[in-house]
Amino acid sequence: MTKQLRIAVVGAGYWGPNLARNFSNSPDWELMAICDLDKSRAERLAQQVGGVRVVTDLAELLASDDIDAIAVATPARTHHGIALAALAAGKHVMVEKPLADTGERGRTMVDTAVAEGLVLMADHTYCYTPAVLKIRELVQEGALGDILFIDSVRINLGLIQPDVDVFWDLAPHDLSIIDFVLPGGLKPTTVSAHGADPLGAGKSCVGYLVLPLANGAMAHVHVNWLSPTKIRQMVIGGTKRTLVWDDLNPQQRLSVYDRGVDLGLQALDGVERNAATVSYRLGDTWSPALPEREALGGMAAEFAASIREKRSPRTDGAAGLRVLSVLEAASRSLEGGGSAAAVSSGAELVGELR
């Protein structure tokens, strides 16, 4: 049997319990400790996952020689400091979304991990769901054809966050999914963002993102904290087929429609034009069979595999940087009244693990 890797979860708040439970149940990992400034909260979580030890001092945790990696589930503004301290201590790091609160800090984290020969992984959880893994497979094998548009909706009556707007809270999910399924990742040149704060919360509670994609395609993301109904849906339209992912429909999460529009080129006066030769394709609809398993279990397995194989994980620091670059551009667009803002380039991993 492969020896288990040893991990500690830093942060026992909202997301930490989910990470702790999955690492505790994973055959690849031995959960060693829970670290949180709130000792009583950490103790409650530790008891839920087998009575592992509780630590309130990060430096004490990182000095432990029985820890191979840490999973960070703390506010985004703290990710940079925690990750750099862990990497300096020789620990592999997994960070919940977003990777950091600025692209510059995220870049420092990625550069440091590469320099130290350690794994830095972004916990883009949805990328490990069976549905998104299947979407990636269908897109990359060309089953949908060339991508024409992506339309994503993530709305609910949600918790208004004290430190970030709805874009930074919800859009990382959709952006990370788009980045994961598109060949080459998410690399728009500009982003246009429109936000609204009808409650006077001091930040956008409703938001829309528009991102141009390759070959004239477009992605549109709608995020909303104020909707009384919950919708988790993504539509990916291609030249061959259109895929609909409804994450709240366990009986049929994915539907693939063999329907579309074909435009014929007709030569008029020696010039090729998109003339009136329009035909509509009305074919079958089918739903791929998907296994039911928890995404975080797959994420934990991928984190372990990337460490053992000395490779970048599927959702590596570069993927986290690509998402961050879009979020930062969205913030600049909001400040500019919704005008298109350039997305910074250079969100590529600067080297390979040594």
C-alpha angles and dihedrals in degrees: 000000000000111000114251119249117232122234142176126205115225111204125035099199128097102330101022095079091056091051093045092051094050096045089047091053096042119106088213096058143053111205106222107173150357116224122197136141088232103072096191092051091049091049092052091053093044090056091051091057102045105290099288118177122281124225127183098181116073092200090055091050093049091049089061114109093205094069121089098173145002132219112214119213102164134112114300093246089065098048095088097054095042094046095048091049091050094047090049087054091053097253126139112236136215115187128194118233131320099040091221141338094257135028091236092057091044090052091052090052092051094046092049094050091051092047091051094044091238133134118254110187130185113220096228090164100185090060088071097053115110089238096056092042088055092047090053090050093050094047095047095046089053097245091139095040120220111352113250102174145349120208119186130183124189110168135149143136091276143171112278103228119228097219108031139041126241092270094059092041104047109011095069087072094056095039092050091050092050090046090050099049100041115085106248093015133257110323111156117167094215140015130205117201130188120185137178133201104192093161095054092241091148094246139061112284095174122041146173127198126194118193125180112223133195121302095015096304122139138210123206123191124191118192126177138172094188105061116116088208124062119227127176107176139141128186119197114189122197138175091258106030143356123230125206120196116194106182093188094058107079092178093059114008094160129042123178117201121200090206133113151117125280119200115201122208114233122191111230118181089344092304123112111231136168093252131177094289094116119154130182120219114213109182138148129308121220138177120216116228111247131193117236111235136135114266094218090060089059091046091053091050092049092049090053093045093051091052094047094044093042093232139121114274121240090257099039132165091276090059089050090051093051090055091046092051090056093047092051091048089049090055090051090048091052090052088051094053096259099311117147113275124201117248112228115242128215097074090136124118107264097217148346128273111269 
